[in-house]
Amino acid sequence: MNELTTASLNPQERTRCEVWTRVMGYHRPVAAFNVGKRAEHGERCYFTENPCGTPLRVPQQAAA
C-alpha cells in the first residue's frame, strides 16, 4: 500500500466546514463575524516556541 489514495466527493455530498474561534473568553463561529472582524481574523498569526525558547511567529492559514 505505497500508493496515495484520494477521496473524491460529488458536489451533493460536500458540506460546509464551520470554523470557530475564541473571542473575549468564549467561542463563536467565524461566519457570525462582521466584515471587519473577519478581516482581523484572517490577519491573525499563531505563536509557537522553538526549542531555544525564542518565540517563532507562524502565519495562520486563511479560512475560506
N, C-alpha and C positions, 0 to 999 in steps of 0.2 A: 504494500500500500504506500508507495512512494509518490503516487500521483496526487496532484492537488485537485480536490473536488470543489465545485462551486454550486451553491444553491441558486436556483432561479425561481422566481415567483411571477405569476401572472399579475397584471395591474389590479385585478379584482381581489387578489389575496393580500395585497400590501396594506399596511396600516400606518398611521402617522405616529412617530415617536414623540412622546411628550417629555420635554426637558424641564426639570425643576431645579431651583437654586435657593440658597438660604439668603434671605433678605431681612434685616432688622430683627434677627432672632427667631424667625420662623421660615418655613419652606413655602414657596409659591411657584406655580408653573410660569415659565418664561413667556408662554403665549398670552398670559394675562397682563403683561407689562405694556406700558405705553411706548410710543416710538422712541422717546429719549432714553428710557430705561433699557430698552432692547439694545440700543446703540452702545450704551455704557456696558451692558453685559457682554457684548461682542468684543470690547476692548480689554476686558479683564485678563489677567495673567495668573498662572499658578506659580507658587513659590515652593521650591524644594531646597533641601540642603545637600551639598556634596559631602563626601567623606571627610574633608578637612574642616567642615563646619561653616564654610563661607556660603552665604545664600546664592543660589543659582536661579535665575529667572527663566521660566519656561513659558512661551506663549500658549494661550488656550486655543483649542480648535474651535472655529466658528460653528455655531449651531445653525441648522438650516431653517 
